[in-house]
Amino acid sequence: MVNRQTADGVIEAIEASGRHYRDSIPMIASENILSPMVRRACDSDLHGRYAEGLPGRRYYQGCDDFDTIEEVGIESARRVFDCRFANIQSTSGTNSNMGALKSLAKPGEKITAVSTADGGHISHARMGAVGVRGLDLITYPWSEERMEPDIDAASSMIRKEEPSVALFGQSVFLFPTPLEELADAAHEVGAKVMYDAAHVLGLVAGGQFQDPLREGADVMTGSSHKTFPGPQGGFVISDSEDEKLHRRLNSGIFPGVCSSYHLHHVAGKAVALSEFEEFGESYARDIVANAQALGESLASEGFDVIAEDRGFTESHQVVTRHGETDSGAGKVAAATLEKAGIITNMNMLPGDTKALSPSGLRLGTPELTRIGMGTDEMQDVARFFARALLDEEDPSSVRSDVKEFKGDFQTVQYCFEPGPAYPGL
Ligand SMILES: Cc1ncc(COP(=O)(O)O)c(C=O)c1O
């Protein structure tokens, strides 16, 4: 019975987590929720099945129906991302990066990327996928003012270092990368240009951010569950005409970094891609409008919002400063907000050196947008922030108002069958 109680305890904790999110304002920029149809795909018999290889070329029997699913998904991905090549098998954004890096560079070769201190992702760092591939990392000079690589200095650096891969994209991603200029420098020295769209994939596909494949990226990777509102997983995408590159990218994923992959999530991605074709553009537009409204509302409440001079943001993210560099003020703010029913994450800002005691917060609007909040509600959200952090009101009284406010936003939208956002509770 002890084992049974342990299992029951896990189920109870899952339900408690669901209730926590249902009753809160979830603002983690990398998170999203599933549509009912995508949820059905993920909760299907495919969960227990195996496939290796590509549709029509499998190592297992039983894959005929799944072949249809993956083929449909690849075709939808080619339309959604307007590209010649799409691999929809990878199990996460990091897994996509590992597969792509395996295809594009050999151990010991050079790669240029944004440093984690400037908002780059750990998979772009020595401690992550770049290190696992044994690549020699050099990070770009950074413009703190513009929150993007310093175009002239980074172009000269690429020309001098002659990397095999010039990697772009960040986890703190407020503004489009000046990709055309930087890709020109990379191509001049024979580098492949890789753009990590993990965070902004839905905005890119919805035509609301930048168009990396037309601005010089040879390969684009991304997560399928952030601004692109699908199940956990990844994509590897290219518009190159080079079929040898397509084959290398496929084999970077299998057998490179996956054997079987998560078939139920591939099916979920295929459904999410179809939904995105119908609703993606308006979803992406609303996400960005909400982020801009949130930035303005927080600034009007008296918060120090990063990049005010550039209009705060052109993406789904807003970044706020809560104290001195390395003060840990971001950590304190995130903890207070959670007590008040607002879920965020602390984040390093330019100048911070300690990931566990940073001075900032990174806020995202994908989930709030998906449950129907608009720019008016961003003012309400900013008011809750001010009550919790500036007015220092008792967090539990803010929390009960947050719960009531959230009661009106319980339906997942921008999908074929709008339904409960936090089902089964
Ligand atoms: C720029 C960037 N790349 C890759 C990833 C990894 O994505 P995943 O969590 O799907 O592995 C992230 C995650 O937030 C990211 O910000």
The ligand as an SDF file (V2000), in Angstrom:
LIG
                    3D

 16 16  0  0  0  0  0  0  0  0999 V2000
   16.9720   30.2950  -27.1780 C   0  0  0  0  0  0  0  0  0  0  0  0
   16.5610   28.9690  -26.6300 C   0  0  0  0  0  0  0  0  0  0  0  0
   16.9750   27.8690  -27.2530 N   0  0  0  0  0  0  0  0  0  0  0  0
   16.6290   26.6430  -26.8210 C   0  0  0  0  0  0  0  0  0  0  0  0
   15.8280   26.5000  -25.7230 C   0  0  0  0  0  0  0  0  0  0  0  0
   15.5100   25.1270  -25.2510 C   0  0  0  0  0  0  0  0  0  0  0  0
   14.2480   24.7610  -25.5290 O   0  0  0  0  0  0  0  0  0  0  0  0
   13.6270   23.4700  -24.8250 P   0  0  0  0  0  0  0  0  0  0  0  0
   13.2430   23.9100  -23.4600 O   0  0  0  0  0  0  0  0  0  0  0  0
   12.4880   23.1390  -25.7290 O   0  0  0  0  0  0  0  0  0  0  0  0
   14.7000   22.4350  -24.8100 O   0  0  0  0  0  0  0  0  0  0  0  0
   15.3570   27.6080  -25.0290 C   0  0  0  0  0  0  0  0  0  0  0  0
   14.4890   27.4390  -23.8580 C   0  0  0  0  0  0  0  0  0  0  0  0
   13.9140   28.2910  -23.3010 O   0  0  0  0  0  0  0  0  0  0  0  0
   15.7470   28.8780  -25.4960 C   0  0  0  0  0  0  0  0  0  0  0  0
   15.3710   29.9760  -24.8550 O   0  0  0  0  0  0  0  0  0  0  0  0
  1  2  1  0
  2  3  1  0
  2 15  2  0
  3  4  2  0
  4  5  1  0
  5  6  1  0
  5 12  2  0
  6  7  1  0
  7  8  1  0
  8  9  2  0
  8 10  1  0
  8 11  1  0
 12 13  1  0
 12 15  1  0
 13 14  2  0
 15 16  1  0
M  END
$$$$
